[in-house]
Amino acid sequence: MVPILPALFAATMTLAVADNVPSLNNQPSCKAQADGIIGLKQDVEVCLKSEASIRAQLEQQWSQFAAADRASCTRLTTMSGGGTYTELLTCLEMKRDARKLPQEGTVGQVAR
């Protein structure tokens, strides 16, 4: 039997996450990038400014993404305890764009 209180708490947290752009700690990612540990070497300040810009973009577009996608992408992005707004936006755009692809069985059919 699943305890009701933890299940309700988890559901509430998912809804809260889905309603607002989450606050992410992208400092570790930007520091790792500056050190050349991940991706191309980039100045920490440039990385942080880029992330702030992407967060602002997310704040404007947040409600345009499906609530389930917002919750899912937030969980995926923050799984390791960090995450970046770039990762979050990319996840949301991929989920949105995947829905626009033709459904299975319609690929290659010519519209008449």
Secondary structure, DSSP 8 states (H G I E B T S, - for coil): ---HHHHHHHHHHHHHHHHS------HHHHHHHHTTSSSS---HHHHHHHHHHHHHHHHHHGGGS-HHHHHHHHHHHHTTS---HHHHHHHHHHHHHHHHS--TT-TT----
